[in-house]
Amino acid sequence: MKKAALIFLFLCSSSALAAPYIGVQYGIANVSTDETMVFVDDQVSLTPDGSSETFGAFVGYHISDTFALEFGYNHYQVDQSKENFNGIVSHNFGGQTLDALHETEWDADMVSDQLYIMPTWSHTMNDKWQLTLGLGLTYSQYRFDGHSTNEFEAIINDDIEQSVLRSTLGESKADALGGIAKLGVNYFIVPQWQVGLSAHYQADNIASVTQLALATSYHF
């Protein structure tokens, strides 16, 4: 009987500490990938990486006052382009033939939709500030596409311009499992509402991402 009472008290105390939370975040990321898109006919190769805005949302569950399990979603898109100036040509702008600057442009894009699961540990420094660490797993879906266009811009009026599609590479997709780590600091606006700044690093066999993000979350 005494043992059953102790178990009951433990479950009650755990339930009192456990609580869900939800949040959204916005960040700036540096994306690196080895995936190269090749325009074979033009002998042009592009690697879509660099800086990107990121958007995300997350839900979590506090197992205790220091540990939580978080599920989240992140989205980002990066591209790379190349231009080549071909000179001045005569071009028909919808029935009007004008001298125009002629450029060829190549574009390659990579879009990522990512899900993650992350156990987190937090340390409350005082009644306003909290330090958070996280380490988890990611599942990412990547989409790649590319296209090439001829760009024409009238010399007498640069508002008169036209883009003509030359070729497309078509869309390709890839999935990858990876890891993610987070270090962040949160500020309590009120006990239930936090804002925070965090650094993330995520990597798999397709891309690696270093991100700095602002987030806000509500804890029930």
PyMOL commands that set and color helices and strands:
alter all, ss='L'
color gray80, all
select helices_A, chain A and resi 2-17+40-42
alter helices_A, ss='H'
color red, helices_A
select strands_A, chain A and resi 19-33+37-39+44-46+50-62+67-93+96-124+129-154+161-168+172-190+193-203+207-219
alter strands_A, ss='S'
color yellow, strands_A
deselect
rebuild
show_as cartoon
